Amino acid sequence: MKIIMTLCAAVLLIGGFLFYRSTRLPDKYGIFTGAPKTEVADLIKQPKDFARKTVAVEGIVRDQCTSMGCYFYFQEGTKTLRVDLQDIAMNAPRHKNGHSVIVEGQMVKYGDGYQLWASAVEFK
């Protein structure tokens, strides 16, 4: 009887772990190409200098889209930089505010300013 109970417990544990892994959203989207790193402050101050150039940047997630997680902002002082994930992670993990993230992408026009159009992102 002990053997049967032990086997049942093992099956439940393994099954629960596999179910958890299959329903969890990944933390990495897209393919990183090894683009040169830059600072969020530089992207905010001089977005035209980085237009259509692939760059990598690391920062803290601020004000992420709460419905689907398809964009978030980096903040530098009182200024923000919008990071669009729509092409690579329409349903990115939400509630990542305050978490570190690495993004690779290009600065593109957005309204009357610029945003970082992500080609790869890794939530830490």
N, C-alpha and C positions, 0 to 999 in steps of 0.2 A: 504493500500500500504506500509506503514511503517513496518508493521509486516512482510510482505513478504520480504522486503529488509533486515530486521534484521535477519530473518531466513536464507536467502541466504548468508549473511556475516558470520553468525555463522557456517554454513555448510562448507564454503570455508576455514575458519580459522581452524576448527577441521580437515578437510580433508588435508589441507596443513601440519599441525602438524603431523598427522598420516603418511603421505607420507614421511616426513623428517625422522621420527623415523624408518620407515621400510627400508630406503635406507642407513642409517648411519651405519658404521661399529662399532661393540662394542669396548669398552675400556678394557674389561677383557676377558682373554682366559685361558682355562684350569682350574684345580681345585687346590687351595692352600691347603696344608696339615699341615701347621704350622711348617715347617722346621726351624731349628735354623738360626738366622740372622748372617751374616758375612759381612766383608767389601770388597769392590772391590779391594783395595790394597792387602789384604791378598790372594785373589784368584789369582791375578797377580803374586805376589811374590812366593807363594808356591802352585801352582796348583796341584802337586802330593798329597799333604796332603788332598785335597778335592776331589780327583778322586773317582767317583762313589758314593759319599755321597750327599744326597739331602740337599741343602742349600738355604737360601733366601738372596737376596741382593737388595739394593735400590741404584739407581744412576740416572745419567742424560744420555739420549739418545744422542749418537754422531754417525754421518755418517751412517744413516739407509739406507738399500737397497732401491733405488728409484723406482725400477720397481714393486716390490710386497710387500715390507716391511717385508720380511721373515728373516731378521737379522739386527742387529745393533751393535754398540760398546759402551762399557763403557770406559771412559778415566780416568787414574790416573797419573797425571804428564805427562810424555812423552810416557807412555806405555798404551796399549789398551787391552781390553778383548772382544773378539767376543761373542755375544749372539745369538744363533741360535733358531729361532721361527718356523722353518719349519713344525714340527709335530703338533703344536697346532694352528698356525696362519699363514698359507701360504700367506694370504692376510691381513696382519696387517695394521692398520691405518698408512699411510705414512705422511711425513712432521712433525714428532714428535721430530725432533732434538731440543735439549734444554729442553725438557719436562722430568719431573721426572717419573720414572717407578720402579715398584717392580717386581722382577723376582724370581721364585723358579725353581731350576733345579740342574743338576749334571755336574761336570767338566768331560769332555771326551777328548780323543786325537783328535787333528785336525791338519793334516799336521805334522810338526815337533814340534808342541806346543799343547796347550789345548784351549778349548772353553767351554762356559757354554751352555749346551743343556737344553733349557727351557721346563718345564712341566706346568708352569703357569706364566702368565704375566698380569700386570695391569698397563695401561697407565694412568697417572694422568693429 
